[in-house]
Amino acid sequence: MGDLIAFKKPKTAAIHKGNTLCRSGFHLWEILNESQFDVKQGRLMTLSRCKRCAKIKHQAL
């Protein structure tokens, strides 16, 4: 069988699913690199990315 094509326009709730939480400040952080050294600050840094909106956060240890 072939693939089915959706002809209906997706609802706005389906398009913006999860983005309202990120806009309110409730991100779903996922750790990318746990121990990365920052030369300028002289500290270990943790890189995190939000699973929903792909925003990146740098956190010093």
Residue pairs with C-beta under 8 A, 6 or more apart in sequence:
18 28
18 52
18 53
19 52
19 53
21 27
21 28
21 52
22 28
22 50
22 52
22 53
22 55
27 50
27 52
27 53
27 55
27 57
28 50
28 51
28 52
29 48
29 49
29 50
29 51
29 57
30 48
30 49
30 50
30 51
31 46
31 47
31 48
32 47
32 48
32 49
32 56
33 45
33 46
33 47
34 46
35 44
35 46
35 61
36 44
36 45
36 46
36 47
37 43
37 44
37 45
38 44
38 45
38 60
41 60
43 60
43 61
44 60
44 61
45 58
45 59
45 60
45 61
46 58
46 59
46 60
46 61
47 56
47 57
47 58
48 56
48 57
48 58
48 59
49 55
49 56
49 57
50 56
50 57
